[in-house]
Amino acid sequence: MKDFRIEQETKGNIQIVRLTGSLDMYSFPRLETQLNTHLQQGHYAILLDCKDLDYIGSAGLGALIGFAKQAREKGGDVKLLNVPERIYKIIELLGFTKVLQVHTDESAALASFTAH
């Protein structure tokens, strides 16, 4: 299993957070800190690129919904990009696809932040 890594990129007013490895109860606090920092700095449009994610725990997913809710209260959102099929199935099974938008194309995901 790969070490958990977080890489940052900004496109316009959208923060792209690229995740690598396993997002579990040990690594999630690092992502939580990163997301809290974005929200505190007024960055409410956050796209999590999950292409290189091996695993995500249900507690982490639940917390992502909380971050999405906070961002939406400020006119933004937290959206997922390039979710591996095995992880997508878990997200779908838990009903989280009703709450978190999942995209397969980065440009479409970025455009979705401005489309209302």
LUMMARTI-781456 format. One record per residue (C-alpha): chain; residue number from 0; y, x, z. Coordinates in nm, 3 decimals. Example, Ala and Ser with C-alpha at 12.3 -4.5 7.8 and 13.67 -1.06 7.14 Angstrom:
2
<site><c>A</c><k>0</k><north>-0.450</north><east>1.230</east><up>0.780</up></site>
<site><c>A</c><k>1</k><north>-0.106</north><east>1.367</east><up>0.714</up></site>
END
This chain:
116
<site><c>A</c><k>0</k><north>0.000</north><east>0.000</east><up>0.000</up></site>
<site><c>A</c><k>1</k><north>0.345</north><east>0.128</east><up>-0.091</up></site>
<site><c>A</c><k>2</k><north>0.614</north><east>0.194</east><up>0.168</up></site>
<site><c>A</c><k>3</k><north>0.867</north><east>-0.087</east><up>0.186</up></site>
<site><c>A</c><k>4</k><north>1.189</north><east>0.000</east><up>0.003</up></site>
<site><c>A</c><k>5</k><north>1.514</north><east>-0.184</east><up>-0.061</up></site>
<site><c>A</c><k>6</k><north>1.743</north><east>-0.089</east><up>-0.350</up></site>
<site><c>A</c><k>7</k><north>2.087</north><east>-0.240</east><up>-0.409</up></site>
<site><c>A</c><k>8</k><north>2.280</north><east>-0.321</east><up>-0.720</up></site>
<site><c>A</c><k>9</k><north>2.590</north><east>-0.531</east><up>-0.776</up></site>
<site><c>A</c><k>10</k><north>2.659</north><east>-0.727</east><up>-1.094</up></site>
<site><c>A</c><k>11</k><north>2.991</north><east>-0.906</east><up>-1.077</up></site>
<site><c>A</c><k>12</k><north>2.991</north><east>-1.093</east><up>-0.746</up></site>
<site><c>A</c><k>13</k><north>2.610</north><east>-1.103</east><up>-0.728</up></site>
<site><c>A</c><k>14</k><north>2.416</north><east>-0.870</east><up>-0.502</up></site>
<site><c>A</c><k>15</k><north>2.079</north><east>-0.776</east><up>-0.651</up></site>
<site><c>A</c><k>16</k><north>1.835</north><east>-0.658</east><up>-0.387</up></site>
<site><c>A</c><k>17</k><north>1.522</north><east>-0.498</east><up>-0.537</up></site>
<site><c>A</c><k>18</k><north>1.221</north><east>-0.500</east><up>-0.306</up></site>
<site><c>A</c><k>19</k><north>0.919</north><east>-0.268</east><up>-0.325</up></site>
<site><c>A</c><k>20</k><north>0.604</north><east>-0.270</east><up>-0.113</up></site>
<site><c>A</c><k>21</k><north>0.504</north><east>-0.513</east><up>0.160</up></site>
<site><c>A</c><k>22</k><north>0.749</north><east>-0.745</east><up>0.330</up></site>
<site><c>A</c><k>23</k><north>0.579</north><east>-0.812</east><up>0.661</up></site>
<site><c>A</c><k>24</k><north>0.680</north><east>-0.851</east><up>1.024</up></site>
<site><c>A</c><k>25</k><north>0.736</north><east>-0.475</east><up>1.051</up></site>
<site><c>A</c><k>26</k><north>0.950</north><east>-0.431</east><up>0.740</up></site>
<site><c>A</c><k>27</k><north>1.131</north><east>-0.767</east><up>0.741</up></site>
<site><c>A</c><k>28</k><north>1.395</north><east>-0.660</east><up>1.000</up></site>
<site><c>A</c><k>29</k><north>1.527</north><east>-0.407</east><up>0.745</up></site>
<site><c>A</c><k>30</k><north>1.575</north><east>-0.681</east><up>0.484</up></site>
<site><c>A</c><k>31</k><north>1.718</north><east>-0.912</east><up>0.749</up></site>
<site><c>A</c><k>32</k><north>1.979</north><east>-0.649</east><up>0.841</up></site>
<site><c>A</c><k>33</k><north>2.067</north><east>-0.604</east><up>0.473</up></site>
<site><c>A</c><k>34</k><north>2.104</north><east>-0.979</east><up>0.412</up></site>
<site><c>A</c><k>35</k><north>2.311</north><east>-1.025</east><up>0.729</up></site>
<site><c>A</c><k>36</k><north>2.541</north><east>-0.744</east><up>0.614</up></site>
<site><c>A</c><k>37</k><north>2.591</north><east>-0.912</east><up>0.275</up></site>
<site><c>A</c><k>38</k><north>2.672</north><east>-1.246</east><up>0.436</up></site>
<site><c>A</c><k>39</k><north>2.910</north><east>-1.086</east><up>0.688</up></site>
<site><c>A</c><k>40</k><north>3.090</north><east>-0.908</east><up>0.403</up></site>
<site><c>A</c><k>41</k><north>3.134</north><east>-1.237</east><up>0.216</up></site>
<site><c>A</c><k>42</k><north>2.867</north><east>-1.172</east><up>-0.047</up></site>
<site><c>A</c><k>43</k><north>2.700</north><east>-1.511</east><up>-0.075</up></site>
<site><c>A</c><k>44</k><north>2.528</north><east>-1.475</east><up>-0.415</up></site>
<site><c>A</c><k>45</k><north>2.208</north><east>-1.277</east><up>-0.355</up></site>
<site><c>A</c><k>46</k><north>1.923</north><east>-1.224</east><up>-0.599</up></site>
<site><c>A</c><k>47</k><north>1.602</north><east>-1.078</east><up>-0.457</up></site>
<site><c>A</c><k>48</k><north>1.403</north><east>-0.898</east><up>-0.726</up></site>
<site><c>A</c><k>49</k><north>1.040</north><east>-0.915</east><up>-0.613</up></site>
<site><c>A</c><k>50</k><north>0.882</north><east>-0.745</east><up>-0.916</up></site>
<site><c>A</c><k>51</k><north>0.743</north><east>-0.456</east><up>-0.709</up></site>
<site><c>A</c><k>52</k><north>0.661</north><east>-0.659</east><up>-0.399</up></site>
<site><c>A</c><k>53</k><north>0.294</north><east>-0.638</east><up>-0.297</up></site>
<site><c>A</c><k>54</k><north>0.302</north><east>-0.889</east><up>-0.013</up></site>
<site><c>A</c><k>55</k><north>0.533</north><east>-1.123</east><up>0.172</up></site>
<site><c>A</c><k>56</k><north>0.447</north><east>-1.287</east><up>0.502</up></site>
<site><c>A</c><k>57</k><north>0.515</north><east>-1.653</east><up>0.567</up></site>
<site><c>A</c><k>58</k><north>0.757</north><east>-1.567</east><up>0.849</up></site>
<site><c>A</c><k>59</k><north>0.960</north><east>-1.360</east><up>0.603</up></site>
<site><c>A</c><k>60</k><north>0.964</north><east>-1.648</east><up>0.357</up></site>
<site><c>A</c><k>61</k><north>1.079</north><east>-1.886</east><up>0.628</up></site>
<site><c>A</c><k>62</k><north>1.362</north><east>-1.652</east><up>0.719</up></site>
<site><c>A</c><k>63</k><north>1.467</north><east>-1.627</east><up>0.352</up></site>
<site><c>A</c><k>64</k><north>1.513</north><east>-2.004</east><up>0.352</up></site>
<site><c>A</c><k>65</k><north>1.744</north><east>-1.964</east><up>0.653</up></site>
<site><c>A</c><k>66</k><north>1.948</north><east>-1.702</east><up>0.465</up></site>
<site><c>A</c><k>67</k><north>1.962</north><east>-1.928</east><up>0.158</up></site>
<site><c>A</c><k>68</k><north>2.094</north><east>-2.211</east><up>0.376</up></site>
<site><c>A</c><k>69</k><north>2.365</north><east>-1.986</east><up>0.523</up></site>
<site><c>A</c><k>70</k><north>2.466</north><east>-1.866</east><up>0.176</up></site>
<site><c>A</c><k>71</k><north>2.476</north><east>-2.223</east><up>0.040</up></site>
<site><c>A</c><k>72</k><north>2.708</north><east>-2.329</east><up>0.323</up></site>
<site><c>A</c><k>73</k><north>2.953</north><east>-2.073</east><up>0.182</up></site>
<site><c>A</c><k>74</k><north>2.907</north><east>-2.177</east><up>-0.183</up></site>
<site><c>A</c><k>75</k><north>2.644</north><east>-1.912</east><up>-0.267</up></site>
<site><c>A</c><k>76</k><north>2.266</north><east>-1.893</east><up>-0.268</up></site>
<site><c>A</c><k>77</k><north>1.966</north><east>-1.665</east><up>-0.227</up></site>
<site><c>A</c><k>78</k><north>1.736</north><east>-1.674</east><up>-0.529</up></site>
<site><c>A</c><k>79</k><north>1.414</north><east>-1.496</east><up>-0.620</up></site>
<site><c>A</c><k>80</k><north>1.342</north><east>-1.302</east><up>-0.939</up></site>
<site><c>A</c><k>81</k><north>1.020</north><east>-1.166</east><up>-1.091</up></site>
<site><c>A</c><k>82</k><north>0.789</north><east>-1.296</east><up>-0.818</up></site>
<site><c>A</c><k>83</k><north>0.433</north><east>-1.168</east><up>-0.877</up></site>
<site><c>A</c><k>84</k><north>0.191</north><east>-1.454</east><up>-0.948</up></site>
<site><c>A</c><k>85</k><north>-0.016</north><east>-1.407</east><up>-0.631</up></site>
<site><c>A</c><k>86</k><north>0.301</north><east>-1.428</east><up>-0.419</up></site>
<site><c>A</c><k>87</k><north>0.440</north><east>-1.718</east><up>-0.623</up></site>
<site><c>A</c><k>88</k><north>0.123</north><east>-1.917</east><up>-0.553</up></site>
<site><c>A</c><k>89</k><north>0.180</north><east>-1.874</east><up>-0.179</up></site>
<site><c>A</c><k>90</k><north>0.546</north><east>-1.974</east><up>-0.210</up></site>
<site><c>A</c><k>91</k><north>0.445</north><east>-2.279</east><up>-0.411</up></site>
<site><c>A</c><k>92</k><north>0.161</north><east>-2.372</east><up>-0.174</up></site>
<site><c>A</c><k>93</k><north>0.401</north><east>-2.362</east><up>0.123</up></site>
<site><c>A</c><k>94</k><north>0.644</north><east>-2.585</east><up>-0.068</up></site>
<site><c>A</c><k>95</k><north>0.916</north><east>-2.319</east><up>-0.071</up></site>
<site><c>A</c><k>96</k><north>0.973</north><east>-2.353</east><up>-0.447</up></site>
<site><c>A</c><k>97</k><north>1.152</north><east>-2.678</east><up>-0.362</up></site>
<site><c>A</c><k>98</k><north>1.401</north><east>-2.480</east><up>-0.154</up></site>
<site><c>A</c><k>99</k><north>1.420</north><east>-2.136</east><up>-0.319</up></site>
<site><c>A</c><k>100</k><north>1.492</north><east>-2.103</east><up>-0.691</up></site>
<site><c>A</c><k>101</k><north>1.252</north><east>-1.863</east><up>-0.862</up></site>
<site><c>A</c><k>102</k><north>1.348</north><east>-1.700</east><up>-1.193</up></site>
<site><c>A</c><k>103</k><north>1.154</north><east>-1.485</east><up>-1.438</up></site>
<site><c>A</c><k>104</k><north>1.451</north><east>-1.362</east><up>-1.641</up></site>
<site><c>A</c><k>105</k><north>1.729</north><east>-1.158</east><up>-1.481</up></site>
<site><c>A</c><k>106</k><north>2.009</north><east>-1.276</east><up>-1.713</up></site>
<site><c>A</c><k>107</k><north>1.912</north><east>-1.640</east><up>-1.662</up></site>
<site><c>A</c><k>108</k><north>1.897</north><east>-1.581</east><up>-1.285</up></site>
<site><c>A</c><k>109</k><north>2.243</north><east>-1.422</east><up>-1.286</up></site>
<site><c>A</c><k>110</k><north>2.383</north><east>-1.704</east><up>-1.502</up></site>
<site><c>A</c><k>111</k><north>2.234</north><east>-1.963</east><up>-1.265</up></site>
<site><c>A</c><k>112</k><north>2.479</north><east>-1.856</east><up>-0.993</up></site>
<site><c>A</c><k>113</k><north>2.773</north><east>-1.976</east><up>-1.202</up></site>
<site><c>A</c><k>114</k><north>2.608</north><east>-2.281</east><up>-1.360</up></site>
<site><c>A</c><k>115</k><north>2.668</north><east>-2.599</east><up>-1.162</up></site>
END
